[in-house]
Amino acid sequence: MDVAVTGSSGLIGSALVGALRAAGHRPVRLVRRAGAGADEIAWDPATGVLDAASLEGIGAVVHLAGAGIGDHRWTDAYKREILESRTRSTVLLAGRLAGLQRPPTVLLSGSAVGYYGESETATFTEASPAGAGFLAEVCVAWEAAAAPAVEAGIRTAFLRTGIVLSPAGGALKKTLPLFKLGAGGKMGSGRQWWSWISLDDEVGAIVHLLTAEVSGPVNLTAPTPVTNAEFTKVLGSVLGRPTFLPVPKFGPKLLLGGELADALLFTSQKVLPSELTRSGYTFAHPTLDGALRALLGKAAA
């Protein structure tokens, strides 16, 4: 099957392209430059440029494009970029797909567990309502932007992704140097829930959802969320390093800015992958210890 992928140069997208090829699919990358050959399609969400004819006959679309949540401090301008890079690209893509004579059978559109807001006591599933705060507002608008595809009858699933673990990027890459030095520790109280997923399972779940008859929100998280204190303990154990030094809130807030630090490190979200489990997906790394040993073993190899 031909699978169009946006955000294909990112951590998840680049791994997905390789996994699609390994599974016998042909990935077609949407790129923000002139396309180089039949495996690339040029588009520019900022200016609304996307040739609909280039998408005719595409079997599926995976939409992962969007400005990085943790790439910059959250100024008003960058928060606007986070929102608009997601909503504009989704409106453009969903609109073009809806108008095709031969539309894809499925659109897998990015979202995040930020949809649910924060709680140290609640457990969130796909049936949980939207929460409050900037990231929840972004996710609600992001998912709503895919309405043209939904209304056109294209099976549309929203990939509500948790903390993706990979030594090549994201939160794990940023924290590994401290933990390897024995200077890692829990963040703040450590009571906040972290809903994580290995990069292997993130990509595996996306490939699975291409053919699984699932639509609507799908939580892409492992079935065993942990508190930050538990995450710290397991990572230290895997690395063979002590984790006695707690990180007070003021440090990350000075470095990242208060709102971003709260969103990335101190927000508590216990999320379960109910729809993914129901659809028959088998996790390669259902537990944190197994995931970290596999991921860090690969990094050292």
C-alpha positions in Angstrom: 0.0 0.0 0.0 1.2 3.5 -0.7 1.2 5.5 2.5 1.7 9.3 2.5 3.5 10.6 5.6 3.8 14.2 6.8 6.5 15.0 9.4 8.6 12.3 8.0 11.9 13.9 9.0 11.0 13.9 12.7 11.8 11.3 15.4 8.6 9.3 14.8 8.2 10.0 11.1 11.7 8.9 10.2 11.3 5.7 12.1 7.9 5.1 10.6 9.2 5.4 7.0 11.6 2.6 7.7 9.0 0.5 9.3 6.6 1.0 6.4 9.2 -0.2 4.0 10.0 -3.2 6.2 6.3 -4.1 6.3 6.0 -4.0 2.5 4.4 -0.6 2.1 5.6 2.3 0.0 6.0 5.5 2.0 5.5 8.7 0.1 6.8 11.7 2.0 5.2 15.1 2.0 8.0 17.6 2.1 8.3 21.4 2.3 10.5 21.7 -0.8 10.3 20.5 -4.4 9.6 16.8 -4.5 12.4 14.6 -5.6 10.9 11.7 -7.6 7.7 9.7 -7.2 8.2 9.1 -3.5 7.9 12.7 -2.5 5.1 15.3 -2.7 5.7 19.0 -2.2 3.4 20.9 0.1 3.4 24.1 2.1 0.7 24.3 4.8 1.5 27.9 5.6 0.5 29.0 2.1 -2.1 26.3 1.4 0.0 24.6 -1.3 -0.8 20.9 -1.9 -1.6 19.4 -5.3 -4.6 17.2 -4.7 -3.9 15.2 -7.9 -0.6 13.9 -6.4 -2.7 12.2 -3.6 -5.1 10.3 -5.9 -4.8 6.6 -5.3 -2.8 6.9 -2.1 -4.0 4.1 0.2 -3.4 5.7 3.6 -2.1 9.0 5.1 -0.2 9.4 8.4 -0.1 13.0 9.5 2.6 13.8 12.0 3.6 17.4 11.1 3.8 20.1 13.7 6.2 22.4 15.4 8.0 20.7 18.3 6.4 21.2 21.7 9.7 21.4 23.6 11.9 23.0 20.9 11.7 26.5 22.2 10.4 28.6 25.2 6.7 29.1 25.1 6.5 32.8 24.0 3.1 33.9 22.7 4.5 33.7 19.2 5.8 30.2 19.6 2.6 29.0 21.2 0.8 30.3 18.2 3.2 28.4 15.9 2.6 25.2 17.9 -1.2 25.6 17.3 -1.2 26.9 13.8 1.4 24.4 12.5 -1.0 21.7 13.5 -4.4 23.1 12.6 -3.4 24.7 9.3 -1.7 21.6 8.0 -4.6 19.4 9.1 -7.2 21.6 7.5 -5.3 21.6 4.3 -4.6 17.9 4.2 -8.1 16.8 5.3 -9.7 19.2 2.8 -7.7 17.9 -0.1 -8.3 14.3 0.8 -12.0 14.9 1.1 -12.1 16.2 -2.5 -10.4 13.2 -4.1 -12.1 10.9 -6.5 -10.1 8.0 -5.0 -9.5 9.0 -1.4 -7.4 6.9 1.0 -9.1 4.3 3.2 -7.6 5.8 6.3 -6.2 9.0 7.8 -4.1 8.6 11.0 -3.8 12.1 12.3 -1.5 13.2 15.1 -2.7 14.3 18.5 -1.4 13.9 22.1 -2.4 12.8 25.6 -2.2 16.5 26.4 -5.9 16.4 25.4 -6.8 15.1 28.8 -5.4 17.9 31.0 -3.9 16.9 34.4 -4.8 14.7 37.4 -2.8 12.8 40.0 -5.8 10.6 40.7 -7.8 10.1 37.5 -7.1 7.4 34.9 -7.7 8.6 31.4 -9.0 6.5 28.5 -10.3 7.5 25.1 -13.7 8.1 26.6 -12.4 10.7 29.0 -13.4 14.4 28.2 -11.0 17.1 27.2 -9.1 18.8 30.0 -8.0 22.4 30.5 -4.9 24.3 29.6 -2.9 25.2 26.4 -2.0 21.7 25.3 -5.6 20.4 25.8 -6.8 23.4 23.7 -4.3 22.6 21.0 -5.3 18.9 20.8 -9.0 19.7 20.6 -8.5 22.2 17.8 -6.0 19.8 16.1 -8.5 16.9 16.0 -11.4 19.1 15.0 -9.3 20.3 12.0 -9.6 16.8 10.4 -13.4 17.2 10.2 -13.5 17.3 6.3 -11.9 13.9 6.1 -14.3 12.5 8.7 -17.3 13.9 6.9 -16.1 12.5 3.6 -16.2 9.0 5.1 -12.5 8.4 5.4 -11.7 6.3 8.5 -9.9 8.8 10.7 -8.1 8.0 13.9 -6.4 10.5 16.2 -3.0 9.4 17.6 -3.1 10.6 21.2 0.6 10.0 21.8 2.3 10.0 25.2 6.0 10.4 26.1 7.9 8.7 23.3 11.0 7.0 24.6 14.1 6.9 22.3 17.8 7.7 23.0 17.7 9.4 19.6 15.4 12.2 20.7 12.7 13.5 23.0 12.7 13.4 26.8 14.9 10.4 27.1 17.7 11.9 25.0 17.7 15.1 27.1 17.8 13.3 30.4 20.2 10.5 29.7 23.5 12.6 30.1 22.5 13.5 33.7 21.5 10.0 34.6 24.7 8.5 33.2 26.6 10.9 35.4 24.7 9.8 38.4 23.1 13.2 38.7 19.6 12.2 37.7 16.6 12.3 40.1 12.9 12.6 40.4 11.3 15.8 39.1 9.7 17.8 41.9 7.5 15.5 44.1 7.9 12.6 41.6 4.2 11.8 42.1 3.2 13.0 38.6 2.2 10.2 36.3 4.1 9.8 33.1 2.4 7.9 30.3 5.1 6.7 28.0 5.6 4.5 24.9 8.7 3.2 23.3 9.5 4.4 19.8 9.2 0.9 18.5 5.7 0.6 19.9 4.7 4.1 18.7 5.7 3.1 15.1 4.3 -0.4 15.5 1.0 0.9 16.6 0.7 3.3 13.7 1.5 0.5 11.2 -1.1 -1.7 13.0 -3.8 1.1 12.8 -3.4 1.3 9.0 -5.5 -1.8 8.7 -7.2 -2.2 12.1 -10.8 -1.1 12.0 -10.3 1.7 14.5 -11.5 5.3 14.2 -11.7 8.2 16.6 -9.2 8.8 19.4 -6.5 6.1 20.1 -4.2 6.5 23.0 -0.6 5.6 22.0 0.8 4.8 25.4 2.2 1.7 27.0 -0.3 -0.3 29.3 1.9 0.4 32.3 2.2 4.2 33.1 4.5 5.0 35.9 5.0 8.0 38.3 8.1 10.1 37.6 9.7 8.7 40.8 9.2 5.2 39.4 10.6 6.2 36.0 13.6 7.7 37.7 14.2 4.6 39.8 13.9 2.2 36.8 16.2 4.3 34.5 18.8 4.5 37.3 18.6 0.8 37.7 19.0 0.1 34.0 22.0 2.4 33.8 23.5 1.2 37.1 23.6 4.7 38.4 22.3 6.3 41.6 19.2 8.6 41.5 19.4 10.3 44.9 19.4 13.9 43.7 15.8 15.3 43.3 15.4 18.1 40.8 13.5 21.0 42.4 10.9 22.6 40.2 12.7 26.0 40.0 15.6 24.6 38.0 13.7 23.4 34.9 11.4 26.4 35.2 14.4 28.7 34.9 15.8 26.8 32.0 12.6 26.2 30.0 10.2 28.7 31.3 7.5 27.9 33.8 4.6 26.9 31.5 6.8 24.7 29.3 8.5 23.0 32.3 5.1 22.3 33.9 3.7 20.8 30.6 6.8 18.6 29.9 7.9 17.5 33.3 5.4 18.2 36.1 2.0 17.5 34.5 0.4 14.3 35.8 -1.5 12.1 33.2 -2.2 8.4 33.8 -3.4 7.3 30.4 -4.3 3.7 29.3 -4.3 2.5 25.7 -7.8 1.0 25.8 -8.6 1.2 22.1 -5.2 0.0 21.0 -5.5 -3.0 23.3 -9.0 -3.8 22.2 -7.9 -3.7 18.5 -5.5 -6.5 19.2 -2.2 -4.7 19.2 0.6 -6.6 21.0 3.2 -4.3 22.7 6.8 -5.1 22.1 7.7 -3.2 25.3 4.7 -3.3 27.7 6.9 -2.5 30.8 9.3 0.4 31.4 12.2 -1.8 32.5 12.0 -3.9 29.3 11.6 -0.9 27.1 14.6 0.9 28.6 16.8 -2.1 28.5 15.9 -2.7 24.8 16.2 0.9 23.8 19.5 1.6 25.7 20.9 -1.7 24.5 20.3 -0.6 20.9 21.9 2.7 21.6 25.1 1.1 23.0 25.3 -1.5 20.1 
